Amino acid sequence: MGQQLCVLLPRKNLLMPDAIAASSRCVLAGSITLFILSSHVLAAIAQTNRIYNPIPMTPGKSVTDKLTKSDIPTGQGGFARDYVVQLQGGNQLAIDLISDNFDTLVYLIANDGTTIAENDDGPDGSTNSLLFTRIAKTGTYYIRVRSFGEVAGGNFTLKVTLLKPQ
């Protein structure tokens, strides 16, 4: 069986709809369809179809929300929801995640995807999460609320408290 591979190379001033229109569907032997697009085209697609929308959060305020099967799949049977927060270098903060419906996990993630800190079970012996950390660099951070294991989630309360305001 002959195999065929199609590659769409970026062209100067090529917009996403033209790139997709210009690409022909290439079928390999069998029923597999393969598209190879340049990173410029993929970036344009990502900017046009915003699938990832973290929820803005302000330190000092609580959020009561619900983790569901519509949130981010963790790959381990559970789900996660992200919140975005602006923090200043030198901030010391506590992130408190409480739920009566699921075993919580909380992560603080830098803008580059690096996990800054995480917590599973708080010091009180419950399955709630309590995280303390100091911010080294001013910027955008993400707080990920996650259920442990294969539980879809449920209601929760998330609170970010600045312990040493700037």
C-alpha positions as CSV (number, residue, x, y, z in Angstrom):
1,M,0.0,0.0,0.0
2,G,1.3,3.4,-0.9
3,Q,1.5,6.0,1.9
4,Q,1.1,9.7,1.5
5,L,2.2,12.5,3.8
6,C,1.1,16.1,3.3
7,V,2.8,19.1,5.0
8,L,1.5,22.6,5.0
9,L,4.4,25.0,5.3
10,P,3.8,28.6,6.6
11,R,3.7,31.3,4.0
12,K,4.3,35.0,4.6
13,N,1.1,36.8,5.7
14,L,-0.9,33.6,5.7
15,L,-4.1,33.8,7.8
16,M,-5.6,30.8,9.5
17,P,-8.7,30.4,7.3
18,D,-6.6,30.6,4.2
19,A,-4.2,28.1,5.6
20,I,-6.9,25.6,6.4
21,A,-8.6,26.2,3.0
22,A,-5.2,25.8,1.3
23,S,-4.5,22.5,3.1
24,S,-5.9,19.5,1.3
25,R,-7.0,16.5,3.3
26,C,-4.4,13.8,3.0
27,V,-5.4,10.3,3.6
28,L,-2.9,7.6,4.5
29,A,-3.5,4.0,3.6
30,G,-6.5,3.0,5.6
31,S,-8.7,5.5,7.4
32,I,-6.3,7.8,9.2
33,T,-6.3,11.4,8.3
34,L,-3.2,13.5,9.1
35,F,-2.9,17.2,9.1
36,I,0.4,18.9,9.8
37,L,0.1,22.7,10.3
38,S,2.8,25.2,11.2
39,S,3.0,26.6,14.7
40,H,1.8,29.9,13.3
41,V,-1.5,28.3,12.1
42,L,-1.9,26.4,15.4
43,A,-1.4,29.7,17.3
44,A,-4.1,31.4,15.2
45,I,-6.5,28.5,15.8
46,A,-5.8,28.7,19.5
47,Q,-6.4,32.4,19.6
48,T,-9.6,32.1,17.5
49,N,-11.1,29.2,19.5
50,R,-10.5,30.1,23.2
51,I,-11.1,26.8,24.9
52,Y,-9.0,27.5,28.0
53,N,-10.6,30.3,30.0
54,P,-9.3,30.5,33.6
55,I,-11.6,32.4,35.9
56,P,-10.2,35.8,37.2
57,M,-9.8,35.9,41.0
58,T,-8.9,38.7,43.4
59,P,-6.8,38.0,46.5
60,G,-8.8,38.6,49.7
61,K,-12.0,37.3,48.3
62,S,-13.7,33.9,48.4
63,V,-15.1,32.0,45.5
64,T,-17.9,29.4,45.9
65,D,-18.1,27.3,42.8
66,K,-18.7,23.7,41.6
67,L,-16.2,21.3,40.0
68,T,-18.0,19.2,37.3
69,K,-17.3,16.8,34.5
70,S,-17.4,19.8,32.1
71,D,-14.1,21.0,33.6
72,I,-10.5,20.1,32.7
73,P,-10.0,16.3,32.7
74,T,-6.9,15.4,34.8
75,G,-6.2,12.1,33.0
76,Q,-6.6,10.3,36.4
77,G,-10.4,10.2,36.4
78,G,-10.9,13.5,38.2
79,F,-11.4,17.1,37.0
80,A,-9.8,20.5,37.6
81,R,-10.7,24.2,37.3
82,D,-8.3,27.1,37.0
83,Y,-8.4,30.6,38.4
84,V,-6.1,33.4,37.3
85,V,-4.7,35.9,39.8
86,Q,-2.1,38.7,39.6
87,L,0.5,38.6,42.4
88,Q,3.4,40.8,43.4
89,G,6.9,39.6,44.2
90,G,7.2,39.4,48.0
91,N,3.5,38.6,48.6
92,Q,3.0,35.9,51.1
93,L,-0.3,34.1,50.7
94,A,-2.5,31.3,51.9
95,I,-4.7,29.4,49.5
96,D,-7.5,27.6,51.2
97,L,-9.7,25.1,49.4
98,I,-12.6,23.5,51.2
99,S,-15.2,20.9,50.0
100,D,-17.6,18.5,51.6
101,N,-18.1,16.8,48.3
102,F,-14.6,15.7,47.2
103,D,-10.9,15.3,48.4
104,T,-9.3,18.5,47.3
105,L,-5.9,19.3,45.7
106,V,-4.7,22.8,45.1
107,Y,-1.8,24.0,42.9
108,L,-0.2,27.4,42.4
109,I,1.2,27.5,38.8
110,A,3.4,30.2,37.3
111,N,2.6,31.7,33.9
112,D,5.2,29.5,32.2
113,G,3.4,26.3,33.5
114,T,5.8,25.6,36.4
115,T,4.2,24.3,39.6
116,I,5.2,26.8,42.4
117,A,3.5,24.9,45.2
118,E,0.8,22.3,45.8
119,N,-1.1,20.8,48.7
120,D,-3.3,17.8,49.1
121,D,-4.6,17.5,52.7
122,G,-4.5,20.4,55.1
123,P,-2.8,20.3,58.6
124,D,-6.2,19.7,60.3
125,G,-6.3,16.1,59.1
126,S,-9.2,16.7,56.7
127,T,-9.2,16.2,52.9
128,N,-9.3,20.0,52.4
129,S,-6.3,21.8,51.1
130,L,-4.3,24.6,52.7
131,L,-1.2,26.1,50.9
132,F,1.2,28.7,52.2
133,T,3.8,30.2,49.8
134,R,5.8,33.3,49.1
135,I,5.8,34.8,45.6
136,A,9.3,35.5,44.2
137,K,8.3,37.3,41.0
138,T,5.5,39.7,40.1
139,G,3.2,38.2,37.4
140,T,0.2,36.2,36.4
141,Y,-0.4,32.9,38.4
142,Y,-3.0,30.2,38.1
143,I,-4.6,28.4,41.0
144,R,-5.8,25.0,40.0
145,V,-8.6,23.4,42.0
146,R,-8.7,19.6,41.5
147,S,-10.4,16.6,42.8
148,F,-8.3,13.6,44.0
149,G,-8.9,10.3,42.3
150,E,-11.8,9.5,40.1
151,V,-14.4,11.8,41.7
152,A,-15.9,14.3,39.3
153,G,-16.1,16.9,42.0
154,G,-18.8,19.0,43.6
155,N,-19.2,22.3,45.5
156,F,-16.1,24.0,46.9
157,T,-14.9,27.3,48.4
158,L,-11.6,28.8,47.4
159,K,-10.0,31.7,49.2
160,V,-6.7,33.4,48.5
161,T,-5.4,35.6,51.5
162,L,-2.5,37.9,51.3
163,L,-0.6,37.4,54.6
164,K,1.8,40.3,54.0
165,P,0.2,42.9,51.6
166,Q,2.6,45.1,49.7
